[in-house]
Amino acid sequence: MPTEPDPLAEVRARAAWPDLGVDRDAFAASVAARVPPPPAAYLEDLYLAWACAQGAPRALALFRQRYRPIIAAAVRRFPIGWDEVEQQIDVRLFVPADGKPGRIARYSGTGPLGAWVRTFATRTALDELRRTRPGQPAAVDEVQAATGPGVALERAHHVPIVRQVIEACLAEVPAADRLVFKLHVIEGVSLDQVATLVHRHRSSLHRTVERVRARLAEEVPRRLARQLVASPDEVAALVADVWSRLSISVARVLDGE
């Protein structure tokens, strides 16, 4: 059965940001309506993102204060103008378009907000690079090769730690659930096709995928943070960096099954 939301976690999330200028009861209702419920570990992040989606000035200011360095670090790896891309990211994240809220409303709270922001900024920068250099695909490929998923996971002595944590988390997932997760998330098989293969209902498979995804989102960053010897800021940056690339690692681990 789906995990029930944790009311105390939701209260703690609101306490972490006591002055965002939004309707707290509306946030509580939005959390209660999510199926499956978001992991308690990231409800503080979800509360800030939700408030930003409501256009709360205080929330927007706090978001920019906390996450602008992450955005800048992601964008400045690319040979493009920082000012223009920063403005694009700001507009896409927070400005409604075609009757839909800004992209920040898509953050689901299943992983660190910093990792989500970093991935969004990287994708926006790549889009701009492709737009400004349409006749030079090699430039995009070169940047992706230099900054892509494999690089962070192959750096120095963090590789064994990352692999051990991922393997440990996956080992705790039942084999049948691992198979469903691999087929749908890693190999891109539709849930309808997976349902036929494993003789289960599509709705049950959807819950399985979300349960595994939420578990990885909560456990991998938490365990990495416990094992890495570094300052809090360094740990947070590395966990965000690793988590934003976690699907690549998961694919490698599951590939042997």
C-alpha positions as a printed NumPy array, in Angstrom:
array([[  0.   ,   0.   ,   0.   ],
       [  1.176,   3.605,  -0.612],
       [  3.003,   5.256,   2.263],
       [  0.874,   7.658,   4.269],
       [  2.032,  11.291,   4.435],
       [  3.839,  12.307,   7.605],
       [  1.987,  15.285,   9.16 ],
       [  4.884,  16.08 ,  11.492],
       [  7.312,  16.204,   8.582],
       [  5.049,  18.654,   6.791],
       [  4.899,  20.815,   9.934],
       [  8.695,  20.728,  10.233],
       [  9.001,  21.787,   6.611],
       [  6.856,  24.844,   7.254],
       [  8.824,  25.616,  10.407],
       [ 12.059,  25.621,   8.393],
       [ 10.679,  28.499,   6.303],
       [  8.464,  30.404,   8.761],
       [  8.024,  33.59 ,   6.737],
       [  7.355,  32.783,   3.088],
       [  4.116,  34.724,   2.908],
       [  1.971,  31.862,   1.587],
       [ -1.075,  29.93 ,   2.767],
       [  0.391,  27.127,   4.875],
       [ -2.853,  25.174,   4.922],
       [ -2.851,  25.188,   1.124],
       [  0.637,  23.673,   1.167],
       [ -0.483,  21.003,   3.632],
       [ -3.393,  20.177,   1.332],
       [ -1.095,  19.94 ,  -1.686],
       [  1.198,  17.505,   0.161],
       [ -1.752,  15.393,   1.284],
       [ -3.006,  15.192,  -2.311],
       [  0.241,  13.784,  -3.722],
       [  0.299,  10.079,  -4.562],
       [  2.663,   8.707,  -3.5  ],
       [  3.517,  11.201,  -0.747],
       [  6.888,  12.935,  -1.167],
       [  9.718,  11.687,   1.081],
       [  9.878,  13.486,   4.405],
       [ 13.572,  14.25 ,   3.819],
       [ 12.779,  16.809,   1.104],
       [  9.586,  18.442,   2.33 ],
       [ 11.518,  21.589,   3.258],
       [ 12.734,  21.84 ,  -0.328],
       [  9.231,  21.144,  -1.604],
       [  7.752,  23.864,   0.594],
       [ 10.172,  26.468,  -0.755],
       [  9.587,  25.384,  -4.362],
       [  5.821,  25.364,  -3.855],
       [  5.936,  28.884,  -2.41 ],
       [  8.014,  30.03 ,  -5.393],
       [  5.404,  28.541,  -7.712],
       [  2.83 ,  30.702,  -5.93 ],
       [  4.932,  33.758,  -6.75 ],
       [  5.692,  34.641,  -3.117],
       [  8.369,  37.395,  -3.164],
       [ 10.035,  36.205,   0.04 ],
       [ 10.291,  32.646,  -1.272],
       [ 11.728,  33.831,  -4.583],
       [ 14.346,  35.902,  -2.784],
       [ 15.375,  32.985,  -0.572],
       [ 15.502,  30.633,  -3.554],
       [ 17.809,  32.966,  -5.465],
       [ 20.01 ,  33.463,  -2.424],
       [ 20.443,  29.736,  -1.861],
       [ 20.471,  28.314,  -5.39 ],
       [ 21.964,  31.032,  -7.588],
       [ 25.521,  29.718,  -6.888],
       [ 24.445,  26.242,  -8.047],
       [ 22.919,  27.705, -11.214],
       [ 26.012,  29.815, -11.878],
       [ 28.345,  26.838, -11.42 ],
       [ 26.277,  24.734, -13.831],
       [ 25.998,  27.416, -16.53 ],
       [ 29.58 ,  28.669, -16.429],
       [ 30.889,  25.327, -17.633],
       [ 29.49 ,  26.262, -21.048],
       [ 30.898,  28.793, -23.566],
       [ 27.793,  31.012, -23.466],
       [ 26.805,  34.328, -21.927],
       [ 25.942,  33.942, -18.237],
       [ 23.636,  36.971, -17.981],
       [ 21.355,  35.869, -20.806],
       [ 21.079,  32.266, -19.657],
       [ 20.482,  33.321, -16.054],
       [ 17.542,  35.419, -17.22 ],
       [ 16.161,  32.521, -19.279],
       [ 16.372,  30.197, -16.284],
       [ 14.632,  32.735, -14.08 ],
       [ 11.789,  33.188, -16.571],
       [ 11.327,  29.48 , -17.199],
       [ 11.346,  28.644, -13.515],
       [  9.02 ,  31.303, -12.196],
       [  6.967,  32.963, -14.953],
       [  3.657,  31.272, -15.913],
       [  3.166,  30.576, -19.618],
       [  0.17 ,  29.343, -21.622],
       [ -1.927,  29.122, -18.485],
       [  0.617,  26.887, -16.741],
       [  2.831,  27.795, -13.762],
       [  6.595,  28.145, -14.072],
       [  8.744,  25.033, -14.234],
       [  9.509,  25.191, -10.501],
       [  6.022,  23.758,  -9.978],
       [  7.266,  20.508, -11.539],
       [  9.66 ,  19.819,  -8.678],
       [  8.112,  16.831,  -6.894],
       [ 10.214,  16.647,  -3.732],
       [ 11.589,  13.162,  -4.469],
       [ 15.21 ,  14.373,  -4.371],
       [ 17.265,  17.394,  -3.303],
       [ 16.06 ,  20.669,  -4.801],
       [ 19.689,  21.633,  -5.429],
       [ 20.155,  18.631,  -7.725],
       [ 16.92 ,  19.392,  -9.562],
       [ 17.954,  23.035, -10.039],
       [ 21.398,  22.023, -11.27 ],
       [ 19.923,  19.648, -13.855],
       [ 17.437,  22.285, -15.025],
       [ 20.18 ,  24.894, -15.373],
       [ 22.396,  22.48 , -17.295],
       [ 19.619,  21.603, -19.73 ],
       [ 18.809,  25.266, -20.284],
       [ 22.459,  26.04 , -20.95 ],
       [ 22.697,  23.169, -23.437],
       [ 19.579,  24.415, -25.214],
       [ 21.127,  27.861, -25.518],
       [ 24.399,  26.397, -26.763],
       [ 22.569,  24.446, -29.463],
       [ 20.579,  27.556, -30.419],
       [ 23.6  ,  29.825, -30.699],
       [ 25.821,  27.228, -32.403],
       [ 23.43 ,  25.33 , -34.686],
       [ 26.156,  24.52 , -37.175],
       [ 28.638,  23.339, -34.58 ],
       [ 27.24 ,  20.183, -32.932],
       [ 30.783,  19.204, -31.99 ],
       [ 30.875,  22.111, -29.539],
       [ 27.851,  20.724, -27.715],
       [ 29.242,  17.186, -27.766],
       [ 32.569,  18.431, -26.4  ],
       [ 30.907,  20.18 , -23.473],
       [ 28.702,  17.188, -22.739],
       [ 31.716,  14.896, -22.813],
       [ 33.637,  17.16 , -20.444],
       [ 30.799,  17.801, -18.012],
       [ 28.486,  14.843, -18.491],
       [ 27.347,  12.133, -16.07 ],
       [ 30.385,   9.907, -16.359],
       [ 32.848,  12.565, -15.252],
       [ 31.513,  13.223, -11.77 ],
       [ 31.245,   9.509, -11.048],
       [ 34.797,   8.816, -12.216],
       [ 36.492,  11.463, -10.146],
       [ 39.085,  10.594,  -7.528],
       [ 38.197,   8.462,  -4.552],
       [ 34.459,   9.159,  -4.474],
       [ 33.737,   6.451,  -7.065],
       [ 33.849,   3.456,  -4.661],
       [ 31.733,   5.299,  -2.099],
       [ 29.087,   6.248,  -4.64 ],
       [ 28.901,   2.733,  -6.045],
       [ 28.727,   1.113,  -2.626],
       [ 25.902,   3.379,  -1.516],
       [ 23.882,   2.818,  -4.677],
       [ 24.413,  -0.935,  -4.561],
       [ 23.468,  -1.063,  -0.886],
       [ 20.25 ,   0.857,  -1.497],
       [ 19.306,  -1.261,  -4.5  ],
       [ 20.095,  -4.48 ,  -2.655],
       [ 17.366,  -3.6  ,  -0.181],
       [ 14.793,  -3.33 ,  -2.976],
       [ 12.95 ,  -6.606,  -3.731],
       [ 14.206,  -8.26 ,  -6.923],
       [ 10.811,  -8.025,  -8.628],
       [ 10.678,  -4.282,  -7.956],
       [ 14.232,  -3.833,  -9.251],
       [ 13.248,  -5.544, -12.477],
       [ 10.223,  -3.282, -12.972],
       [ 12.292,  -0.204, -12.183],
       [ 15.021,  -1.243, -14.632],
       [ 12.607,  -2.004, -17.469],
       [ 10.586,   1.192, -17.169],
       [ 13.027,   3.84 , -15.87 ],
       [ 16.329,   2.637, -17.296],
       [ 15.335,   0.85 , -20.503],
       [ 12.307,   2.994, -21.307],
       [  9.78 ,   0.157, -21.648],
       [  6.216,   1.451, -21.249],
       [  4.282,   0.424, -18.149],
       [  1.684,  -1.301, -20.336],
       [  4.413,  -3.459, -21.884],
       [  5.969,  -4.176, -18.49 ],
       [  2.543,  -5.186, -17.178],
       [  2.28 ,  -7.752, -19.946],
       [  5.763,  -9.087, -19.243],
       [  5.396,  -9.48 , -15.487],
       [  1.651, -10.168, -15.354],
       [  0.775,  -7.299, -13.039],
       [ -1.624,  -4.362, -13.279],
       [ -0.29 ,  -1.095, -14.656],
       [ -1.413,   0.87 , -11.586],
       [  0.522,  -1.504,  -9.341],
       [  3.636,  -1.064, -11.465],
       [  3.341,   2.723, -11.314],
       [  3.275,   2.565,  -7.522],
       [  6.292,   0.257,  -7.563],
       [  8.336,   2.6  ,  -9.752],
       [  7.495,   5.627,  -7.631],
       [  8.243,   3.729,  -4.433],
       [ 11.706,   2.698,  -5.658],
       [ 12.404,   6.162,  -7.033],
       [ 11.425,   7.812,  -3.74 ],
       [ 13.525,   5.346,  -1.762],
       [ 16.628,   6.023,  -3.848],
       [ 16.007,   9.765,  -3.719],
       [ 15.901,   9.68 ,   0.051],
       [ 18.495,   7.064,   0.919],
       [ 21.356,   7.647,  -1.529],
       [ 22.02 ,  11.324,  -0.662],
       [ 21.518,  10.612,   3.052],
       [ 24.025,   7.751,   3.123],
       [ 26.54 ,   9.627,   1.009],
       [ 26.35 ,  12.566,   3.388],
       [ 27.103,  10.259,   6.323],
       [ 30.124,   8.661,   4.665],
       [ 31.874,  11.613,   3.053],
       [ 34.414,  13.507,   5.135],
       [ 34.047,  17.136,   4.082],
       [ 32.532,  20.412,   5.13 ],
       [ 28.705,  20.615,   5.113],
       [ 28.789,  22.791,   1.991],
       [ 31.096,  20.369,   0.169],
       [ 28.964,  17.395,   1.131],
       [ 25.785,  19.142,  -0.023],
       [ 27.356,  20.074,  -3.353],
       [ 28.652,  16.549,  -3.996],
       [ 25.397,  14.887,  -2.993],
       [ 23.483,  17.219,  -5.304],
       [ 25.948,  16.539,  -8.114],
       [ 25.791,  12.763,  -7.671],
       [ 22.025,  12.66 ,  -7.309],
       [ 21.472,  14.674, -10.484],
       [ 23.32 ,  11.875, -12.309],
       [ 21.981,   8.96 , -10.307],
       [ 20.028,   7.343, -13.133],
       [ 23.306,   6.683, -14.951],
       [ 24.707,   4.893, -11.911],
       [ 21.501,   2.948, -11.401],
       [ 21.673,   1.796, -15.005],
       [ 25.216,   0.521, -14.488],
       [ 24.338,  -1.306, -11.3  ],
       [ 21.187,  -2.872, -12.726],
       [ 22.875,  -3.751, -15.994],
       [ 24.399,  -6.829, -14.424],
       [ 21.065,  -8.316, -13.409]])
